[in-house]
Amino acid sequence: MDDLTGFQRDLLYVIAGADQPSGQDVKEEVEQYYSIDINHGRLYPNLDTIVNKELVEKGQLDRRTNYYAITESGEQAIEERREWESQYVD
């Protein structure tokens, strides 16, 4: 997790908090948080990065729509990050 950007970490958190969201679902959540439009050229390469790091798995809902789901490694990375953060923030 320490080699992820803040944006990638936010994507991971959104996916962890949802039930197999599509890329569009993730995009909408992140746009709401950042209060800006997130273009596909930023979103999907970053999703691919966390998939390639095996923190998230990507599956297919239909021919045009993928879903994303947190992996056990992704859950562990979040837990370790939260433990680290708790040393500094109550």
Disulfide bonds with the S-S distance in Angstrom:
none
